[in-house]
Amino acid sequence: MIGFYNAARLAVLMASVSGLAVAVPADAQKKGKDTPAANAAPAIKLSNEVRAPAIKAQAALQAKDLAAAEPAIVAVEAAAKTDDENYFAKSLRLQFESQKLTASAAGDPAAFARGERVLAAPLDALIANPKTPRADVARFVNLRGKIEQDSGKPKEALAFYLQARDLGFQAADLGLSIVKAMIDSGDVAGGAGELKKLITAEEAAGRKAPESWYRYGIAKLNGAKLRPQVIEWLQYLAVAYPTAKNWRDVIITYGFEGTTASRLDKRQRVDLFRLLRAANALADQADFSEYAQSAYDIGLPNEAVALIKEGRASGKIPATSASANQLFADSAKAAAAESFTSLEKQAAASKNGELAAQTGDAYLGSSNFAKAIELYTVALAKGVTKPDEVNTHIGIAQALAGDKAAAKASFAKVTAAPRSEIASFWSVWSESRAPATPAG
């Protein structure tokens, strides 16, 4: 998650105003000061009515004597008439209010945030003053954005942040501030787009964006029910951080939670379980057992047998599990009754490709990827009622066999959701094929 209140929050904001101190200019018009330095026009010109209390105010601020500083600043503000004098007066006011707020917050960033609106008026005055240096204007506009964000006004904050960016302000957190303000304003898709730009910029600079950025985007898009974008961002995460844990989170979020879970049939869920298995991301007995049961239910007993063996070997299925032992016995009996040779002969003689596809599934479940590809190719040539399913399965067989190019082409032929979505996840995994450690 992107955090905007952290241990450095107070320090960052105070650093932005601590460098504001403006020295009281010397009286360049005094007689006897006919040196080049004396004759140079000061950056800020103050009248005597302003200079005297300004000197007192500045000395008090440097000593952190707020009681002495306040009446002197009030006097400066009352006497100020020109842009120079108003710039100096509001600079002193901003320093005073920030020191006062810092003292009352006592190092608590949240307390500072609750009271920081007191800085808005002097900041606005300085932003509007033509004497304020452009670099400071950009910095102050950014601070105004933070104040509005902290006040729960993201739309107002966004306007300030965008203005700061247009003014050339550069800070590590400005882009994230824009993202958060945009999302909090209700433009979740726009905020995600800005976040993707930040990720792309990090990559262009030879850096890797934090994993938390991806998870923040996924969470916000998921909350807004923007499913196509959620799928994209899940895949961004899997590519950037292809760990077994992340692959598990990605597949569970996509296929086993929310609206997608209710529209997937058992065969589609098995294809997602296959991806979890390929990514070494089956986490526990529940994963192995559900996958094995589903494989058995759709007529793939060899796959069920292999899964229970894997689960036992990894220690995730206890040898004493009565349900697993019964499923293993049933699956082993069904697998022994299968004759792949007979199925192939029947598939070759069939007028359509349905039996060839089923035989391909049996070979895929037995991890005989070459034979599976052969039978799926026959099935597609003869014609099948579910070409998206067959293209998904031949793509899976090709991916597991290590033929990335062929797998990519097969997955690209899958056109209708949710199979096209499942195929896209498999395609991403096949392209990356990053080594992963087991989840769990």
VENWO-V580053 format. One record per helix or strand of 3 or more residues. SS is the DSSP state (~ for helix, > for strand). FROM is the first residue (numbers start at 1). TO is the last residue. If there is no record, write none. Layout:
{{SS | FROM | TO} {SS | FROM | TO}}
This chain:
{{~ | 9 | 18} {~ | 36 | 39} {~ | 48 | 62} {~ | 66 | 79} {~ | 83 | 105} {~ | 109 | 128} {~ | 134 | 150} {~ | 154 | 166} {~ | 174 | 184} {~ | 188 | 204} {~ | 211 | 223} {~ | 227 | 240} {~ | 244 | 255} {~ | 258 | 263} {~ | 266 | 278} {~ | 285 | 297} {~ | 301 | 314} {~ | 322 | 336} {~ | 340 | 349} {~ | 354 | 365} {~ | 369 | 382} {~ | 387 | 400} {~ | 404 | 412} {~ | 419 | 432}}
